[in-house]
Amino acid sequence: MNRAIPIALVCGAMALGSSAAWGQKLSKKQLVGYWEYVSSESVAKDGSKLPLVEGKNPRGQLIFDDKRFTQVIIAEYPKLASADRLKTTPDENKAVAHAVLAYYGTYSFNEADGTLTLNIERSSFSNQNGGTFKRVVKTLNANELVYINPSTLAGRVNTNVWKRAK
C-alpha cells in the first residue's frame, strides 16, 4: 500500500481546516488581549507573493476586548519633507498609503469552527469601511494567533501571525 497518498491527504486537509476542526479547543477568552505583529504573507491567485504593507521592519498591534478590536500594522518609510503632515507630496502619500494598514470595529468569534468575523467601522484602506470580513483562525493559544483571510478585496489570501504581548 502506498503510504504517501494518505499522508498527503491528511496534510492537505490540515492545511485547509481550522484549528477547531482538528481538535484544538478555541475560546474567545484566548483571543482577548494584546497581540504583537510577527509576519504576514499575501498570495495572489497566480501564486505570486506580495507584502501586506510595503517598507522595512513592519510592526503592529492587534487588540481584542470583549466586543471591539483594533489592528495597526506600520512599516518604515522615508521621513516626510515637511514638518506639517498635511503638506505632503504625491510620492509621500503613496509611501504612507502602502506602509500603513490600520482598522477597528466590532467582532464576533465562532468558537466551534474558528471563524473570526470583523465588522470594520473605519480603515486606512477606505474600501473596507463598513464591511464585514471573515478570518479563519488556524492557531490560537496562550502565545500565538495565526489567522487566514481567505479572500481579500484584491482576491489574495493573507496569512497573519501574531504573538501575545508580554
C-alpha positions in Angstrom: 0.0 0.0 0.0 1.3 3.4 -0.9 1.5 5.5 2.4 2.3 8.7 0.5 -1.3 9.2 -0.6 -3.0 9.1 2.9 -0.2 11.2 4.3 -0.7 13.8 1.5 -4.4 13.8 2.1 -4.1 14.4 5.8 -1.5 17.2 5.3 -3.8 18.8 2.7 -6.8 18.6 4.9 -4.8 20.1 7.8 -3.8 23.0 5.7 -7.4 23.7 4.8 -9.2 23.0 8.1 -9.4 25.3 11.1 -7.8 24.6 14.4 -11.3 23.7 15.8 -11.7 21.1 13.0 -8.6 19.3 14.2 -9.4 19.2 17.9 -7.9 22.4 19.2 -10.4 23.9 21.6 -10.8 27.5 20.7 -12.1 30.1 23.1 -12.9 33.8 22.8 -11.1 34.2 26.2 -7.9 33.1 24.4 -8.4 35.8 21.8 -9.0 38.7 24.2 -5.8 40.7 24.9 -2.9 42.4 23.2 -1.0 40.8 20.3 2.2 41.9 18.5 2.7 41.6 14.8 5.1 38.8 13.7 4.6 38.4 10.0 2.2 38.1 7.1 2.0 36.5 3.7 -0.2 37.7 0.9 -0.6 35.3 -2.0 -2.2 36.3 -5.3 -4.3 33.9 -7.5 -1.3 33.4 -9.7 0.8 32.3 -6.7 2.9 35.4 -6.5 3.6 36.7 -3.0 3.2 40.4 -2.1 3.8 42.3 1.2 0.8 43.1 3.3 2.4 46.5 3.9 5.4 47.9 1.9 8.5 49.1 3.7 11.1 47.8 6.1 10.6 46.4 9.5 6.8 46.3 9.7 5.4 46.4 13.3 2.0 46.3 14.6 -0.5 45.5 17.3 -3.9 43.8 17.5 -6.1 44.3 20.5 -9.3 42.5 21.3 -11.6 43.2 24.2 -15.0 41.5 24.7 -16.6 43.3 21.8 -14.2 45.5 19.9 -10.8 45.2 18.2 -8.1 47.4 16.7 -5.4 46.4 14.3 -2.5 48.6 13.3 0.5 47.5 11.1 3.0 50.1 10.0 6.3 49.6 8.1 9.1 52.1 8.0 9.0 54.6 5.2 11.1 57.7 4.4 10.6 60.8 6.5 8.3 63.4 5.0 9.9 66.6 3.6 7.6 68.9 5.5 7.2 69.1 9.3 3.5 69.5 8.5 1.9 66.1 7.9 -0.9 67.8 5.9 1.7 69.1 3.4 2.9 66.0 1.6 3.9 65.2 -2.0 2.1 62.6 -4.1 5.1 60.2 -3.6 5.0 60.7 0.1 1.2 60.0 0.1 1.8 56.8 -1.8 4.6 55.7 0.6 2.3 56.2 3.6 -0.7 54.5 2.0 1.4 51.4 1.1 3.2 51.3 4.5 0.1 51.5 6.8 -2.8 49.2 7.3 -5.0 50.1 10.3 -8.6 49.4 11.1 -11.0 49.0 14.0 -14.6 47.9 14.8 -16.5 45.2 16.5 -16.1 41.4 16.1 -17.6 38.1 16.8 -15.8 34.7 17.2 -17.4 31.3 16.5 -15.5 29.0 18.8 -17.0 25.9 17.1 -15.4 26.5 13.7 -12.7 29.1 14.4 -14.3 31.8 12.3 -13.5 35.4 13.3 -15.9 38.0 11.9 -14.6 41.6 11.7 -17.1 44.4 11.3 -14.8 47.2 10.2 -16.0 50.7 11.1 -13.0 52.6 9.8 -9.9 51.6 7.9 -6.8 53.2 6.5 -7.9 51.3 3.3 -11.3 53.0 2.9 -12.8 50.3 0.7 -13.1 48.2 3.9 -15.2 50.9 5.8 -18.5 49.4 6.9 -17.6 46.0 5.6 -17.8 42.6 7.3 -14.9 40.3 6.8 -14.2 36.7 7.8 -10.9 35.3 9.1 -10.2 31.6 9.7 -8.2 31.0 12.9 -5.5 28.4 12.3 -3.8 28.7 15.7 -4.9 30.2 18.9 -3.1 29.5 22.2 -1.6 31.4 25.0 1.3 32.7 22.9 0.3 32.6 19.2 -2.5 33.7 17.0 -2.5 32.7 13.3 -5.4 33.5 11.0 -6.2 33.5 7.3 -8.1 36.0 5.3 -9.3 33.6 2.6 -10.3 36.3 0.1 -9.1 39.9 0.3 -10.8 42.6 -1.7 -7.9 42.2 -4.1 -8.6 38.5 -4.4 -5.5 37.4 -2.4 -5.2 35.0 0.5 -3.5 36.6 3.5 -2.0 34.7 6.5 -1.2 36.8 9.6 0.9 35.7 12.5 0.8 37.4 15.9 2.4 36.7 19.3 1.0 37.5 22.7 2.5 40.7 24.1 4.3 40.3 27.3 
